[in-house]
């Protein structure tokens, strides 16, 4: 209970209780914000790993397609066309 003042005791009690409640909930709010930040960071890390895997797959497909194009662009040897053995 608050000290006797010219203001109603119920008002001073409610104001002091609101202040105590704010102070008491600060550690919980800080922990909540920390958990949210860690969850966001873990989600970003998983998303980055997925995108990196996708980009690596795209590079592999591009290299394979280029290699196939190079092989198909080569002219066949005369021995391959005539069917003769070297």
C-alpha positions, 0 to 999 in steps of 0.5 A, spaced: 500 500 500 502 506 498 504 512 503 498 516 505 497 522 500 492 527 497 491 522 491 486 517 492 490 510 495 487 506 490 490 510 484 497 510 487 496 503 488 494 501 481 500 506 478 505 503 483 503 496 481 503 498 473 510 500 474 512 493 478 509 489 473 512 493 467 519 492 471 517 484 472 515 483 465 522 486 462 526 480 463 521 475 460 520 480 454 528 480 453 528 473 453 522 473 448 526 477 443 532 473 444 528 467 442 525 471 436 532 473 433 535 466 434 529 463 430 529 468 425 537 467 424 536 459 424 530 460 418 535 465 414 541 460 415 536 454 412 533 458 407 541 460 405 543 453 405 537 451 400 538 457 395 546 455 395 544 447 394 539 450 388 545 454 385 550 449 385 545 444 382 544 450 376 551 450 375 552 443 375 546 442 369 549 448 366 556 445 365 553 438 363 549 442 358 555 445 355 559 439 355 554 436 351 554 441 346 561 441 345 561 433 344 555 434 339 558 440 335 565 436 334 565 433 327 565 425 326 572 422 324 572 419 317 573 412 320 567 412 324 563 414 318 565 409 314 565 403 319 572 401 318 577 399 323 583 403 324 
